[in-house]
């Protein structure tokens, strides 16, 4: 045992049992560089043979100081940092931040921009769940599942590239609307995807849902009691798989979600298998939302005409000196925001993603704080792995669906 490991073990003495301190049970490091921890996460495991007595998550290996970096930038320039948090939900992060800025300065968003935001956010949800189901299958030795899921994910990344020029870190949503309107090819690309995708989800379920090996690994494993989930602030598919029907798109509608007809998948089984079923069904529901938004996509502007906060269209820069000056001042100096605090939350693929944004009257935020779902969801891991085998830990941890960029900020 190295000196660093000895120091870390001392820190955990109050959390492990007396049996570990006397050597009757074993302390084992899993990670931070381990393929099944889904990022640079370290788990300190206390084992009795192969049975888990305790599991203590140790985070902080990916800390980037995103929140403090955002506070050093103007409101518009700070948005690029949000893409880098939950890197499976880039557009969802943009959305939460833009809505917080819009709430702080009372900025309107045109209907067309709202509909496009819904379409792309739901596609991003499917994108995230595809990565999850692919890596989840890979952790359980279903290697083909990973390849199939990433095949479909490529189509979503193509759509993101079509509208923004980037496949992941798009910063496509902007305070007051969008960076630019979608191209003419957008509607056909999205319709082709929503026509193609349901059959692919059927294939995934044919491979996994009733597979006897898959069922043996998941049924009754990692039970999360709804009371424990609520005590720890768990949200998203983790909470809904424990029987709690809580989805911000329904209970606190934002961005016009009250206009769309969709169901919130809920299971009362509370186990790892239930978390799989909920996420698969969520992909189907997201496809329904995308189709409805596409069918009612209005014609009109995609950015607010409030020139105090929104730069003029690029087409005006070559013909209007006033537009050029305005553009230059917004991008160099930014805009002042009121001395006030706002909180805005959205339903990310992992749960409630919230932004606390505080202004001080100047062009930079006084405080930016993110309430990320992965942090709270990971906190229940010690409760749901106790008594299981180390081999079960791989499936249980995967079912939590953490993103370390979402935790270390």
C-alpha positions as CSV (number, residue, x, y, z in Angstrom):
1,X,0.0,0.0,0.0
2,X,1.4,3.4,-1.0
3,X,1.6,6.4,1.3
4,X,-1.2,8.1,-0.7
5,X,-3.4,5.1,-0.2
6,X,-2.7,5.0,3.5
7,X,-3.8,8.6,3.8
8,X,-7.0,7.9,1.9
9,X,-7.8,4.9,4.1
10,X,-7.3,7.0,7.2
11,X,-9.9,9.4,5.8
12,X,-12.4,6.6,5.4
13,X,-11.8,5.0,8.9
14,X,-15.0,6.6,10.3
15,X,-17.0,5.1,7.4
16,X,-15.8,1.5,7.4
17,X,-16.5,-1.1,9.9
18,X,-14.2,-2.2,12.8
19,X,-13.8,-5.5,10.9
20,X,-12.0,-3.7,8.1
21,X,-9.6,-2.0,10.6
22,X,-8.7,-5.4,12.2
23,X,-8.2,-7.1,8.8
24,X,-11.3,-9.4,9.0
25,X,-12.6,-7.7,5.8
26,X,-10.6,-6.3,2.9
27,X,-10.4,-2.8,1.6
28,X,-10.1,-2.7,-2.2
29,X,-9.6,0.2,-4.6
30,X,-11.8,0.2,-7.7
31,X,-10.7,2.9,-10.0
32,X,-10.1,5.8,-10.6
33,X,-8.8,4.3,-13.8
34,X,-11.2,1.4,-14.3
35,X,-13.3,0.8,-17.5
36,X,-16.5,0.0,-15.5
37,X,-16.5,3.2,-13.3
38,X,-17.8,5.2,-16.3
39,X,-15.2,8.0,-15.8
40,X,-12.5,8.8,-13.3
41,X,-14.4,7.6,-10.2
42,X,-12.7,5.8,-7.4
43,X,-14.7,3.4,-5.2
44,X,-13.3,2.2,-1.9
45,X,-14.9,-1.2,-1.4
46,X,-15.1,-3.1,1.8
47,X,-15.4,-6.8,1.0
48,X,-16.1,-9.9,2.9
49,X,-14.9,-12.4,0.4
50,X,-16.7,-11.3,-2.7
51,X,-19.7,-9.7,-0.9
52,X,-19.8,-5.9,-0.6
53,X,-20.0,-4.6,3.0
54,X,-19.6,-1.0,2.0
55,X,-18.8,1.1,-1.0
56,X,-17.6,4.7,-0.7
57,X,-17.4,6.9,-3.8
58,X,-14.4,9.2,-4.0
59,X,-14.9,12.0,-6.5
60,X,-12.9,15.0,-7.6
61,X,-10.4,13.5,-10.1
62,X,-12.0,15.4,-13.1
63,X,-12.5,18.8,-11.4
64,X,-12.2,21.6,-13.9
65,X,-13.5,24.6,-12.0
66,X,-16.2,25.2,-14.5
67,X,-18.4,27.3,-12.2
68,X,-15.6,29.7,-11.3
69,X,-14.5,30.0,-14.9
70,X,-18.1,30.9,-15.9
71,X,-18.1,33.7,-13.2
72,X,-15.0,35.2,-14.9
73,X,-16.8,35.6,-18.3
74,X,-19.6,37.6,-19.6
75,X,-23.0,35.9,-19.7
76,X,-22.8,35.0,-23.4
77,X,-19.2,33.9,-23.3
78,X,-19.8,31.7,-20.2
79,X,-22.2,29.5,-22.1
80,X,-19.4,27.6,-23.9
81,X,-18.4,26.1,-20.5
82,X,-21.8,24.5,-20.0
83,X,-21.3,22.1,-22.9
84,X,-18.4,20.6,-21.0
85,X,-20.3,19.6,-17.9
86,X,-22.5,16.6,-18.8
87,X,-20.9,15.8,-22.1
88,X,-23.7,13.4,-23.0
89,X,-26.2,16.3,-22.7
90,X,-24.5,19.3,-24.3
91,X,-27.7,20.9,-25.7
92,X,-29.5,20.2,-22.4
93,X,-26.8,22.1,-20.5
94,X,-27.0,25.0,-22.9
95,X,-30.8,25.0,-22.5
96,X,-30.7,25.2,-18.7
97,X,-28.1,28.1,-18.8
98,X,-29.9,30.1,-21.5
99,X,-33.2,29.8,-19.7
100,X,-31.6,31.0,-16.5
101,X,-30.1,34.1,-18.3
102,X,-33.5,34.7,-19.9
103,X,-35.2,34.5,-16.5
104,X,-32.7,36.9,-15.0
105,X,-33.0,39.6,-17.6
106,X,-36.6,38.9,-18.6
107,X,-35.8,38.0,-22.2
108,X,-38.4,36.6,-24.5
109,X,-37.9,33.6,-26.9
110,X,-39.8,33.2,-30.2
111,X,-42.1,30.2,-30.7
112,X,-40.1,28.8,-33.5
113,X,-36.9,28.8,-31.4
114,X,-38.8,27.1,-28.5
115,X,-40.0,24.3,-30.9
116,X,-36.5,23.7,-32.3
117,X,-35.1,23.6,-28.7
118,X,-37.6,20.9,-27.8
119,X,-36.7,18.8,-30.9
120,X,-33.0,19.0,-30.3
121,X,-33.2,18.5,-26.5
122,X,-35.3,15.4,-27.0
123,X,-32.9,14.1,-29.6
124,X,-30.1,14.7,-27.1
125,X,-32.0,12.7,-24.5
126,X,-32.1,9.8,-27.0
127,X,-28.5,10.3,-27.7
128,X,-27.6,10.1,-24.0
129,X,-29.7,7.0,-23.5
130,X,-28.1,5.3,-26.5
131,X,-24.7,5.8,-25.0
132,X,-26.1,4.4,-21.8
133,X,-27.7,1.3,-23.2
134,X,-24.6,0.6,-25.3
135,X,-22.2,0.8,-22.4
136,X,-24.6,-0.9,-20.1
137,X,-24.7,-3.9,-22.5
138,X,-20.9,-3.8,-22.9
139,X,-20.5,-4.0,-19.1
140,X,-22.7,-7.1,-19.1
141,X,-20.8,-8.7,-22.1
142,X,-23.4,-7.8,-24.7
143,X,-20.8,-6.4,-27.0
144,X,-23.0,-6.1,-30.1
145,X,-25.3,-3.7,-28.2
146,X,-22.6,-1.1,-27.9
147,X,-22.0,-1.1,-31.7
148,X,-25.7,-0.9,-32.5
149,X,-26.4,1.9,-30.1
150,X,-23.4,4.0,-31.4
151,X,-24.6,3.4,-35.0
152,X,-27.8,5.2,-34.2
153,X,-26.1,7.8,-32.2
154,X,-24.1,8.8,-35.3
155,X,-27.4,9.9,-36.9
156,X,-28.1,12.3,-34.1
157,X,-24.6,13.7,-34.1
158,X,-25.1,14.3,-37.9
159,X,-28.2,16.3,-37.1
160,X,-26.3,18.4,-34.5
161,X,-23.5,19.0,-37.0
162,X,-26.1,20.0,-39.6
163,X,-27.6,22.8,-37.5
164,X,-24.5,24.0,-35.7
165,X,-21.4,22.8,-37.4
166,X,-20.3,20.8,-34.4
167,X,-21.1,17.2,-33.4
168,X,-21.0,17.7,-29.6
169,X,-20.0,21.1,-28.1
170,X,-22.5,23.1,-30.2
171,X,-23.4,26.1,-28.0
172,X,-26.3,26.3,-30.5
173,X,-28.9,27.6,-28.0
174,X,-28.3,31.2,-27.2
175,X,-30.0,33.6,-24.7
176,X,-33.1,34.8,-26.5
177,X,-33.2,31.9,-29.0
178,X,-30.8,30.1,-31.3
179,X,-27.5,30.9,-32.9
180,X,-29.1,30.6,-36.4
181,X,-32.1,29.0,-38.0
182,X,-32.0,25.3,-39.0
183,X,-31.1,24.6,-42.6
184,X,-33.7,23.3,-45.1
185,X,-32.4,19.8,-44.8
186,X,-33.2,19.7,-41.1
187,X,-36.8,18.5,-41.3
188,X,-36.1,15.6,-43.6
189,X,-33.1,14.5,-41.5
190,X,-35.2,14.5,-38.3
191,X,-38.2,12.7,-40.0
192,X,-35.9,10.1,-41.4
193,X,-34.5,9.5,-37.9
194,X,-37.9,9.2,-36.1
195,X,-39.1,6.8,-38.8
196,X,-36.0,4.7,-38.5
197,X,-35.4,4.6,-34.8
198,X,-38.5,2.7,-33.4
199,X,-37.5,-0.4,-35.3
200,X,-34.0,-0.1,-33.8
201,X,-35.3,0.1,-30.3
202,X,-37.4,-3.0,-31.0
203,X,-34.1,-4.7,-32.0
204,X,-32.5,-3.7,-28.7
205,X,-35.3,-5.1,-26.7
206,X,-35.3,-8.3,-28.7
207,X,-31.6,-8.7,-27.8
208,X,-31.9,-7.7,-24.1
209,X,-35.3,-7.4,-22.5
210,X,-36.1,-11.1,-22.2
211,X,-32.6,-12.4,-22.5
212,X,-32.3,-15.0,-19.6
213,X,-28.7,-14.1,-18.8
214,X,-29.6,-10.4,-18.8
215,X,-32.5,-11.0,-16.4
216,X,-30.3,-13.1,-14.1
217,X,-27.9,-10.2,-13.8
218,X,-30.5,-7.5,-13.2
219,X,-33.7,-8.7,-11.5
220,X,-33.8,-8.0,-7.8
221,X,-30.3,-6.4,-8.0
222,X,-29.6,-2.9,-6.6
223,X,-33.0,-2.2,-5.0
224,X,-33.4,1.5,-4.4
225,X,-36.2,2.2,-1.9
226,X,-38.2,5.3,-3.0
227,X,-37.9,6.8,0.5
228,X,-34.0,6.5,0.3
229,X,-34.1,8.0,-3.2
230,X,-36.1,11.0,-2.1
231,X,-33.9,11.6,1.0
232,X,-30.8,11.7,-1.2
233,X,-32.3,14.0,-3.9
234,X,-32.3,11.3,-6.6
235,X,-34.1,12.4,-9.8
236,X,-34.6,11.3,-13.3
237,X,-34.9,7.6,-14.5
238,X,-33.4,6.5,-11.2
239,X,-36.2,8.0,-9.2
240,X,-39.0,7.0,-11.7
241,X,-37.7,3.4,-11.7
242,X,-38.4,3.4,-7.9
243,X,-42.0,4.3,-8.4
244,X,-41.9,8.1,-8.0
245,X,-43.6,9.8,-10.9
246,X,-41.5,13.0,-11.1
247,X,-40.6,14.6,-14.4
248,X,-40.1,18.4,-14.6
249,X,-41.5,18.4,-18.1
250,X,-44.8,17.4,-16.6
251,X,-44.9,18.7,-13.1
252,X,-43.2,22.1,-13.8
253,X,-43.6,22.5,-17.6
254,X,-41.1,24.7,-19.3
255,X,-40.4,25.6,-22.9
256,X,-44.0,24.7,-24.0
257,X,-43.8,21.0,-22.8
258,X,-47.5,21.3,-21.7
259,X,-48.4,21.4,-25.4
260,X,-47.0,17.9,-26.1
261,X,-48.7,14.5,-25.5
262,X,-46.3,12.1,-23.9
263,X,-46.1,9.6,-21.0
264,X,-43.7,9.4,-18.1
265,X,-42.4,5.9,-17.8
266,X,-42.5,4.7,-14.2
267,X,-41.7,1.3,-12.6
268,X,-42.3,0.1,-9.1
269,X,-39.7,-2.7,-9.2
270,X,-36.9,-0.4,-8.0
271,X,-34.1,-2.6,-9.3
272,X,-31.5,-2.4,-12.0
273,X,-33.8,-4.0,-14.5
274,X,-36.4,-1.4,-13.9
275,X,-33.9,1.4,-14.6
276,X,-33.2,-0.3,-17.9
277,X,-36.9,-0.5,-18.9
278,X,-37.6,3.1,-17.9
279,X,-34.8,4.5,-20.1
280,X,-35.7,2.3,-23.1
281,X,-39.3,3.5,-22.9
282,X,-38.1,7.1,-22.5
283,X,-36.5,6.9,-25.9
284,X,-39.8,6.0,-27.4
285,X,-41.6,8.9,-25.7
286,X,-38.9,11.3,-26.8
287,X,-39.5,10.2,-30.4
288,X,-43.2,11.1,-29.9
289,X,-42.3,14.6,-28.6
290,X,-40.0,15.2,-31.5
291,X,-42.6,14.3,-34.1
292,X,-45.2,16.5,-32.5
293,X,-42.8,19.5,-32.3
294,X,-41.8,18.9,-35.9
295,X,-45.4,18.8,-37.1
296,X,-46.3,22.1,-35.4
297,X,-43.0,23.9,-36.1
298,X,-44.0,27.5,-36.7
299,X,-42.5,29.9,-39.2
300,X,-41.0,33.0,-37.8
301,X,-37.9,34.5,-36.1
302,X,-35.5,32.3,-34.1
303,X,-34.1,35.1,-31.9
304,X,-35.6,37.8,-29.7
305,X,-35.6,41.3,-31.2
306,X,-34.5,42.7,-27.9
307,X,-31.3,44.3,-29.0
308,X,-30.2,45.1,-25.5
309,X,-29.3,41.4,-25.0
310,X,-29.3,39.8,-28.4
311,X,-26.8,40.6,-31.2
312,X,-28.1,41.7,-34.6
313,X,-28.4,39.2,-37.5
314,X,-25.1,38.6,-39.2
315,X,-26.6,39.8,-42.5
316,X,-26.9,43.3,-41.1
317,X,-23.2,43.7,-40.1
318,X,-22.1,44.5,-43.7
319,X,-24.7,47.1,-44.3
320,X,-25.3,48.8,-41.0
321,X,-22.7,50.6,-38.9
322,X,-25.1,50.6,-35.9
323,X,-25.4,46.8,-36.1
324,X,-21.7,46.4,-36.3
325,X,-21.1,48.6,-33.3
326,X,-23.8,46.8,-31.3
327,X,-22.4,43.4,-32.2
328,X,-18.9,44.5,-31.2
329,X,-20.1,45.9,-27.8
330,X,-22.1,42.9,-26.9
331,X,-19.3,40.5,-27.6
332,X,-16.6,42.5,-26.0
333,X,-18.4,44.2,-23.1
334,X,-21.4,42.0,-22.7
335,X,-24.7,43.2,-21.2
336,X,-25.5,44.2,-17.6
337,X,-27.9,41.9,-15.7
338,X,-29.9,42.9,-12.6
339,X,-28.6,42.4,-9.0
340,X,-30.8,39.3,-8.4
341,X,-30.7,35.5,-8.0
342,X,-32.6,33.1,-10.2
343,X,-32.9,29.3,-10.3
344,X,-33.9,27.4,-13.5
345,X,-34.2,23.6,-13.7
346,X,-34.7,21.3,-16.7
347,X,-35.2,17.5,-17.0
348,X,-31.9,16.2,-18.3
349,X,-31.4,12.5,-19.3
350,X,-30.1,11.9,-15.7
351,X,-32.6,14.0,-13.8
352,X,-33.0,17.6,-12.5
353,X,-30.4,19.8,-14.0
354,X,-30.6,23.3,-12.4
355,X,-28.6,26.5,-12.6
356,X,-28.4,29.1,-9.8
357,X,-27.5,32.3,-11.5
358,X,-26.8,35.5,-9.6
359,X,-26.2,38.9,-11.1
360,X,-24.7,42.0,-9.6
361,X,-25.7,44.7,-12.0
362,X,-22.6,44.1,-14.2
363,X,-21.9,42.1,-17.4
364,X,-20.5,39.0,-15.5
365,X,-22.4,36.7,-13.1
366,X,-21.6,37.1,-9.4
367,X,-22.3,33.4,-8.8
368,X,-23.0,30.4,-11.1
369,X,-23.8,27.1,-9.4
370,X,-25.0,23.9,-11.1
371,X,-27.3,21.4,-9.4
372,X,-26.4,18.3,-11.4
373,X,-28.3,15.0,-11.2
374,X,-25.3,12.7,-11.3
375,X,-23.9,14.0,-8.0
376,X,-27.1,13.2,-6.1
377,X,-27.8,10.0,-7.9
378,X,-24.3,8.7,-7.1
379,X,-24.8,9.3,-3.4
380,X,-27.2,6.3,-3.1
381,X,-24.7,3.9,-4.4
382,X,-23.5,2.7,-0.9
383,X,-27.1,1.9,-0.1
384,X,-28.0,-0.2,-3.2
385,X,-24.8,-2.3,-3.4
386,X,-24.5,-3.6,0.1
387,X,-24.9,-7.4,0.3
388,X,-24.3,-7.9,-3.4
389,X,-21.3,-9.4,-5.1
390,X,-18.5,-7.4,-6.7
391,X,-19.7,-8.7,-10.1
392,X,-23.1,-7.2,-9.4
393,X,-21.5,-3.8,-8.6
394,X,-20.6,-3.4,-12.3
395,X,-24.3,-3.6,-13.4
396,X,-25.6,-1.5,-10.5
397,X,-23.1,1.3,-11.1
398,X,-23.9,1.3,-14.8
399,X,-27.6,1.6,-14.0
400,X,-27.0,4.8,-12.1
401,X,-25.8,6.4,-15.4
402,X,-23.3,8.9,-14.0
403,X,-21.2,11.3,-16.0
404,X,-18.2,12.5,-14.0
405,X,-18.1,15.8,-15.8
406,X,-21.6,16.3,-14.3
407,X,-20.2,15.6,-10.8
408,X,-16.8,17.3,-10.7
409,X,-17.4,21.0,-11.5
